Amino acid sequence: MGLLLIIVYVGAIAILFLFVVMMINVKSEETNRTKYVPIGLILGAVLMGEVYLQFPALKTGEGAEAQGWAGLINGGESNVERLGGVLYT
């Protein structure tokens, strides 16, 4: 049992030491992060296009004031009302 405790504590101290070394963040070379900007812009544009295509009422802008966001997304019911209907009927 004593040997097991020693192994566990030595492992914990080793992990703690590794964590401290990773937090120091020694930079051996300067990285160029600007090469990822076009990929991020393309990915962001694709995701925004998918959101735009998923909500047709958002394209025309009709009904936003009358129904609110819950009306645009769920057809007039809020998520709580739909969940209650599923659970209690």
ABEGO torsion letter per residue (X at the ends): XAAAAAAAAAAAAAAAAAAAAAAAGBBABBBBAAAAAAAAAAAAAAAAAAAAAABAAAAAGBGAAAAEAAAAAAGGBBAAAAAAAAAAX
